Amino acid sequence: MVMSLADAVMVWESFSRTELILLGSIGEADDIGGVVAFLCTKNAKRVNVQRMEASGGIFL
């Protein structure tokens, strides 16, 4: 069965945003601070990324 775009939008909007996030909450500045602090250390010298996701999993 193929769902119409209008039906897909209705299903999407029926979820609260936190229900769609794997960790159950949107990433806040305090959550990201630890990642930024780590990336500024010598231990992160071999980390090569183009984009690091810190959204709580909403885009996974």
Backbone atoms as SQL, in Angstrom:
CREATE TABLE atoms (id INTEGER PRIMARY KEY, chain TEXT, resi INTEGER, resn TEXT, atom TEXT, x REAL, y REAL, z REAL);
INSERT INTO atoms VALUES
  (1, 'A', 1, 'MET', 'N', 0.845, -1.184, 0.000),
  (2, 'A', 1, 'MET', 'CA', 0.000, 0.000, 0.000),
  (3, 'A', 1, 'MET', 'C', 0.886, 1.242, 0.000),
  (4, 'A', 2, 'VAL', 'N', 0.582, 2.162, -0.883),
  (5, 'A', 2, 'VAL', 'CA', 1.319, 3.407, -0.974),
  (6, 'A', 2, 'VAL', 'C', 0.528, 4.487, -0.253),
  (7, 'A', 3, 'MET', 'N', 1.210, 5.234, 0.615),
  (8, 'A', 3, 'MET', 'CA', 0.560, 6.279, 1.392),
  (9, 'A', 3, 'MET', 'C', 0.670, 7.615, 0.648),
  (10, 'A', 4, 'SER', 'N', -0.412, 8.366, 0.635),
  (11, 'A', 4, 'SER', 'CA', -0.360, 9.678, -0.014),
  (12, 'A', 4, 'SER', 'C', 0.466, 10.638, 0.834),
  (13, 'A', 5, 'LEU', 'N', 0.932, 11.707, 0.224),
  (14, 'A', 5, 'LEU', 'CA', 1.725, 12.696, 0.940),
  (15, 'A', 5, 'LEU', 'C', 0.915, 13.308, 2.077),
  (16, 'A', 6, 'ALA', 'N', -0.354, 13.591, 1.838),
  (17, 'A', 6, 'ALA', 'CA', -1.203, 14.167, 2.882),
  (18, 'A', 6, 'ALA', 'C', -1.333, 13.222, 4.073),
  (19, 'A', 7, 'ASP', 'N', -1.473, 11.921, 3.804),
  (20, 'A', 7, 'ASP', 'CA', -1.556, 10.929, 4.883),
  (21, 'A', 7, 'ASP', 'C', -0.234, 10.834, 5.642),
  (22, 'A', 8, 'ALA', 'N', 0.877, 10.880, 4.913),
  (23, 'A', 8, 'ALA', 'CA', 2.193, 10.811, 5.551),
  (24, 'A', 8, 'ALA', 'C', 2.406, 12.014, 6.461),
  (25, 'A', 9, 'VAL', 'N', 1.992, 13.187, 6.009),
  (26, 'A', 9, 'VAL', 'CA', 2.120, 14.399, 6.830),
  (27, 'A', 9, 'VAL', 'C', 1.256, 14.275, 8.079),
  (28, 'A', 10, 'MET', 'N', 0.066, 13.742, 7.941),
  (29, 'A', 10, 'MET', 'CA', -0.829, 13.568, 9.085),
  (30, 'A', 10, 'MET', 'C', -0.223, 12.616, 10.116),
  (31, 'A', 11, 'VAL', 'N', 0.394, 11.537, 9.653),
  (32, 'A', 11, 'VAL', 'CA', 1.040, 10.591, 10.562),
  (33, 'A', 11, 'VAL', 'C', 2.212, 11.268, 11.258),
  (34, 'A', 12, 'TRP', 'N', 3.046, 11.991, 10.493),
  (35, 'A', 12, 'TRP', 'CA', 4.211, 12.703, 11.050),
  (36, 'A', 12, 'TRP', 'C', 3.776, 13.676, 12.132),
  (37, 'A', 13, 'GLU', 'N', 2.726, 14.429, 11.868),
  (38, 'A', 13, 'GLU', 'CA', 2.267, 15.441, 12.821),
  (39, 'A', 13, 'GLU', 'C', 1.575, 14.836, 14.031),
  (40, 'A', 14, 'SER', 'N', 1.194, 13.555, 13.966),
  (41, 'A', 14, 'SER', 'CA', 0.533, 12.913, 15.100),
  (42, 'A', 14, 'SER', 'C', 1.520, 12.581, 16.219),
  (43, 'A', 15, 'PHE', 'N', 2.810, 12.541, 15.907),
  (44, 'A', 15, 'PHE', 'CA', 3.841, 12.277, 16.903),
  (45, 'A', 15, 'PHE', 'C', 4.336, 13.580, 17.505),
  (46, 'A', 16, 'SER', 'N', 4.619, 13.562, 18.795),
  (47, 'A', 16, 'SER', 'CA', 5.317, 14.710, 19.367),
  (48, 'A', 16, 'SER', 'C', 6.763, 14.616, 18.909),
  (49, 'A', 17, 'ARG', 'N', 7.454, 15.701, 18.863),
  (50, 'A', 17, 'ARG', 'CA', 8.832, 15.696, 18.360),
  (51, 'A', 17, 'ARG', 'C', 9.739, 14.790, 19.199),
  (52, 'A', 18, 'THR', 'N', 9.534, 14.719, 20.493),
  (53, 'A', 18, 'THR', 'CA', 10.397, 13.867, 21.321),
  (54, 'A', 18, 'THR', 'C', 10.127, 12.388, 21.090),
  (55, 'A', 19, 'GLU', 'N', 8.955, 12.023, 20.599),
  (56, 'A', 19, 'GLU', 'CA', 8.677, 10.618, 20.273),
  (57, 'A', 19, 'GLU', 'C', 9.500, 10.164, 19.067),
  (58, 'A', 20, 'LEU', 'N', 9.885, 11.102, 18.215),
  (59, 'A', 20, 'LEU', 'CA', 10.634, 10.785, 17.014),
  (60, 'A', 20, 'LEU', 'C', 12.139, 10.750, 17.258),
  (61, 'A', 21, 'ILE', 'N', 12.583, 11.145, 18.444),
  (62, 'A', 21, 'ILE', 'CA', 14.004, 11.213, 18.771),
  (63, 'A', 21, 'ILE', 'C', 14.388, 9.958, 19.552),
  (64, 'A', 22, 'LEU', 'N', 15.427, 9.274, 19.105),
  (65, 'A', 22, 'LEU', 'CA', 15.818, 8.002, 19.721),
  (66, 'A', 22, 'LEU', 'C', 16.110, 8.126, 21.210),
  (67, 'A', 23, 'LEU', 'N', 16.768, 9.205, 21.625),
  (68, 'A', 23, 'LEU', 'CA', 17.113, 9.364, 23.036),
  (69, 'A', 23, 'LEU', 'C', 16.014, 10.050, 23.842),
  (70, 'A', 24, 'GLY', 'N', 14.926, 10.477, 23.191),
  (71, 'A', 24, 'GLY', 'CA', 13.777, 11.032, 23.888),
  (72, 'A', 24, 'GLY', 'C', 13.841, 12.515, 24.207),
  (73, 'A', 25, 'SER', 'N', 14.912, 13.196, 23.818),
  (74, 'A', 25, 'SER', 'CA', 14.980, 14.644, 24.037),
  (75, 'A', 25, 'SER', 'C', 15.898, 15.272, 22.999),
  (76, 'A', 26, 'ILE', 'N', 15.644, 16.531, 22.710),
  (77, 'A', 26, 'ILE', 'CA', 16.455, 17.271, 21.749),
  (78, 'A', 26, 'ILE', 'C', 17.754, 17.672, 22.423),
  (79, 'A', 27, 'GLY', 'N', 18.856, 17.617, 21.696),
  (80, 'A', 27, 'GLY', 'CA', 20.154, 18.011, 22.243),
  (81, 'A', 27, 'GLY', 'C', 20.176, 19.474, 22.653),
  (82, 'A', 28, 'GLU', 'N', 20.673, 19.747, 23.833),
  (83, 'A', 28, 'GLU', 'CA', 20.794, 21.109, 24.361),
  (84, 'A', 28, 'GLU', 'C', 22.259, 21.524, 24.348),
  (85, 'A', 29, 'ALA', 'N', 22.513, 22.805, 24.578),
  (86, 'A', 29, 'ALA', 'CA', 23.885, 23.326, 24.574),
  (87, 'A', 29, 'ALA', 'C', 24.763, 22.586, 25.580),
  (88, 'A', 30, 'ASP', 'N', 24.236, 22.281, 26.743),
  (89, 'A', 30, 'ASP', 'CA', 25.023, 21.556, 27.761),
  (90, 'A', 30, 'ASP', 'C', 25.419, 20.153, 27.280),
  (91, 'A', 31, 'ASP', 'N', 24.573, 19.526, 26.473),
  (92, 'A', 31, 'ASP', 'CA', 24.876, 18.201, 25.950),
  (93, 'A', 31, 'ASP', 'C', 26.020, 18.255, 24.944),
  (94, 'A', 32, 'ILE', 'N', 26.088, 19.302, 24.194),
  (95, 'A', 32, 'ILE', 'CA', 27.069, 19.444, 23.129),
  (96, 'A', 32, 'ILE', 'C', 28.421, 19.915, 23.672),
  (97, 'A', 33, 'GLY', 'N', 28.414, 20.605, 24.810),
  (98, 'A', 33, 'GLY', 'CA', 29.637, 21.150, 25.388),
  (99, 'A', 33, 'GLY', 'C', 30.707, 20.102, 25.629),
  (100, 'A', 34, 'GLY', 'N', 30.327, 18.914, 26.087),
  (101, 'A', 34, 'GLY', 'CA', 31.293, 17.853, 26.329),
  (102, 'A', 34, 'GLY', 'C', 31.964, 17.384, 25.049),
  (103, 'A', 35, 'VAL', 'N', 31.199, 17.314, 23.976),
  (104, 'A', 35, 'VAL', 'CA', 31.754, 16.918, 22.682),
  (105, 'A', 35, 'VAL', 'C', 32.760, 17.963, 22.204),
  (106, 'A', 36, 'VAL', 'N', 32.388, 19.224, 22.305),
  (107, 'A', 36, 'VAL', 'CA', 33.278, 20.302, 21.881),
  (108, 'A', 36, 'VAL', 'C', 34.551, 20.297, 22.722),
  (109, 'A', 37, 'ALA', 'N', 34.412, 20.120, 24.028),
  (110, 'A', 37, 'ALA', 'CA', 35.590, 20.086, 24.907),
  (111, 'A', 37, 'ALA', 'C', 36.516, 18.934, 24.525),
  (112, 'A', 38, 'PHE', 'N', 35.952, 17.761, 24.242),
  (113, 'A', 38, 'PHE', 'CA', 36.776, 16.623, 23.829),
  (114, 'A', 38, 'PHE', 'C', 37.509, 16.917, 22.529),
  (115, 'A', 39, 'LEU', 'N', 36.816, 17.510, 21.559),
  (116, 'A', 39, 'LEU', 'CA', 37.437, 17.784, 20.266),
  (117, 'A', 39, 'LEU', 'C', 38.591, 18.777, 20.367),
  (118, 'A', 40, 'CYS', 'N', 38.653, 19.514, 21.453),
  (119, 'A', 40, 'CYS', 'CA', 39.733, 20.481, 21.667),
  (120, 'A', 40, 'CYS', 'C', 40.942, 19.867, 22.376),
  (121, 'A', 41, 'THR', 'N', 40.892, 18.585, 22.680),
  (122, 'A', 41, 'THR', 'CA', 42.005, 17.932, 23.379),
  (123, 'A', 41, 'THR', 'C', 42.905, 17.195, 22.393),
  (124, 'A', 42, 'LYS', 'N', 44.082, 16.814, 22.864),
  (125, 'A', 42, 'LYS', 'CA', 45.014, 16.036, 22.041),
  (126, 'A', 42, 'LYS', 'C', 44.466, 14.645, 21.743),
  (127, 'A', 43, 'ASN', 'N', 43.587, 14.134, 22.597),
  (128, 'A', 43, 'ASN', 'CA', 43.005, 12.800, 22.383),
  (129, 'A', 43, 'ASN', 'C', 42.136, 12.736, 21.122),
  (130, 'A', 44, 'ALA', 'N', 41.715, 13.883, 20.630),
  (131, 'A', 44, 'ALA', 'CA', 40.837, 13.916, 19.457),
  (132, 'A', 44, 'ALA', 'C', 41.602, 14.172, 18.166),
  (133, 'A', 45, 'LYS', 'N', 42.927, 14.078, 18.207),
  (134, 'A', 45, 'LYS', 'CA', 43.720, 14.425, 17.030),
  (135, 'A', 45, 'LYS', 'C', 43.447, 13.513, 15.828),
  (136, 'A', 46, 'ARG', 'N', 42.956, 12.322, 16.067),
  (137, 'A', 46, 'ARG', 'CA', 42.665, 11.406, 14.957),
  (138, 'A', 46, 'ARG', 'C', 41.185, 11.389, 14.567),
  (139, 'A', 47, 'VAL', 'N', 40.392, 12.269, 15.139),
  (140, 'A', 47, 'VAL', 'CA', 38.976, 12.348, 14.782),
  (141, 'A', 47, 'VAL', 'C', 38.870, 13.159, 13.491),
  (142, 'A', 48, 'ASN', 'N', 38.369, 12.529, 12.466),
  (143, 'A', 48, 'ASN', 'CA', 38.200, 13.180, 11.167),
  (144, 'A', 48, 'ASN', 'C', 36.736, 13.033, 10.756),
  (145, 'A', 49, 'VAL', 'N', 35.986, 14.076, 10.926),
  (146, 'A', 49, 'VAL', 'CA', 34.573, 14.027, 10.554),
  (147, 'A', 49, 'VAL', 'C', 34.205, 15.272, 9.773),
  (148, 'A', 50, 'GLN', 'N', 33.199, 15.128, 8.964),
  (149, 'A', 50, 'GLN', 'CA', 32.683, 16.272, 8.241),
  (150, 'A', 50, 'GLN', 'C', 31.514, 16.873, 9.009),
  (151, 'A', 51, 'ARG', 'N', 30.764, 16.005, 9.668),
  (152, 'A', 51, 'ARG', 'CA', 29.603, 16.458, 10.437),
  (153, 'A', 51, 'ARG', 'C', 29.446, 15.533, 11.632),
  (154, 'A', 52, 'MET', 'N', 29.302, 16.111, 12.799),
  (155, 'A', 52, 'MET', 'CA', 29.095, 15.319, 14.000),
  (156, 'A', 52, 'MET', 'C', 27.669, 15.603, 14.505),
  (157, 'A', 53, 'GLU', 'N', 26.858, 14.572, 14.587),
  (158, 'A', 53, 'GLU', 'CA', 25.459, 14.709, 14.983),
  (159, 'A', 53, 'GLU', 'C', 25.328, 14.773, 16.487),
  (160, 'A', 54, 'ALA', 'N', 24.677, 15.812, 16.984),
  (161, 'A', 54, 'ALA', 'CA', 24.426, 15.949, 18.424),
  (162, 'A', 54, 'ALA', 'C', 22.990, 16.395, 18.636),
  (163, 'A', 55, 'SER', 'N', 22.065, 15.674, 17.992),
  (164, 'A', 55, 'SER', 'CA', 20.653, 16.055, 18.020),
  (165, 'A', 55, 'SER', 'C', 19.815, 15.169, 18.928),
  (166, 'A', 56, 'GLY', 'N', 20.410, 14.185, 19.551),
  (167, 'A', 56, 'GLY', 'CA', 19.647, 13.229, 20.339),
  (168, 'A', 56, 'GLY', 'C', 19.136, 12.078, 19.505),
  (169, 'A', 57, 'GLY', 'N', 19.440, 12.075, 18.230),
  (170, 'A', 57, 'GLY', 'CA', 19.054, 10.972, 17.358),
  (171, 'A', 57, 'GLY', 'C', 17.893, 11.249, 16.445),
  (172, 'A', 58, 'ILE', 'N', 17.429, 12.493, 16.326),
  (173, 'A', 58, 'ILE', 'CA', 16.271, 12.787, 15.497),
  (174, 'A', 58, 'ILE', 'C', 16.539, 12.526, 14.016),
  (175, 'A', 59, 'PHE', 'N', 17.776, 12.622, 13.583),
  (176, 'A', 59, 'PHE', 'CA', 18.087, 12.443, 12.170),
  (177, 'A', 59, 'PHE', 'C', 18.702, 11.083, 11.852),
  (178, 'A', 60, 'LEU', 'N', 18.705, 10.160, 12.794),
  (179, 'A', 60, 'LEU', 'CA', 19.264, 8.829, 12.544),
  (180, 'A', 60, 'LEU', 'C', 18.228, 7.921, 11.936);
